[in-house]
Amino acid sequence: MQNAVSSIFCRHHVVFFISVQAVATDWTPPDNPDLLQILHEARLDMQAKRYESELEKHFWFHENAEQIDESISAVRTSFALYDWVRLGQEYPPAMDELLQVRGGLITKLINEEYDRNAFRDLVSINAVLNEDSKTTEIFKLLDSEQPEAANRAFNFAQPALIKEKEYELYVKYVNPQHDFLRMKHSFESGMLSANNSDSNTSRSDFYINSFRNKAATLVAVLVVNDRELEAAEISTLAKEVLDDPQFHEELEDALAGTVPVPWP
């Protein structure tokens, strides 16, 4: 597997290293860091063109934030990474550092037992770099050599597999009835939580859009893999969960084999 991955990433002119060395600047994290404040300061560094200082903050945030506060995970794997990529467009050493971080994750996945967080981070970095094909390539290797690991990684790999139109591989890891019941439970639990929240409108929209996309994707992928009967059953169940004309139209498109773009 190691030789295969090395070949894949050499083809894309990406060199990765077993260890990642942080850049050296005068910045040091405070004793009781305010994580969002550190991100804010990094953005101020960007505006002031203090690129080395900003890079140090991004690297530290990526390596440490989740251990300090697990609730920051979504910010760490989205907004913070997008900021890092923007820095890399202005300051090439920052992009080199991000690619080294990715390389370290790849090495970990190759040489050690499957690590959920490492694969999640790899997927997130590939997503912000618009390089979902690299996620697909790693997932294919897991599929061929570590099927159990691939099964555990599938949830994170789904958007990349859809974007890369790997529908046959995608459906290999689908259990239609089980998957639908899980997304139904997630939707209903989320809506209940949203209805008890002060920001219920935005949260409700999130859960509705997420359910719509996941259900339509499941239906469409079943159709393109010649499993129309199962697709029709899931479509019927989904309409019972969410009685919305636009959603029903999306399901009809899915039954015609139109796979929706991953959301969000």
Helices and strands as residue ranges (DSSP letters): H 2-11, H 35-47, H 51-68, G 70-72, H 73-76, H 79-90, H 92-111, H 116-128, H 132-145, H 147-163, H 167-172, H 176-195, H 200-224, H 228-241, H 245-255
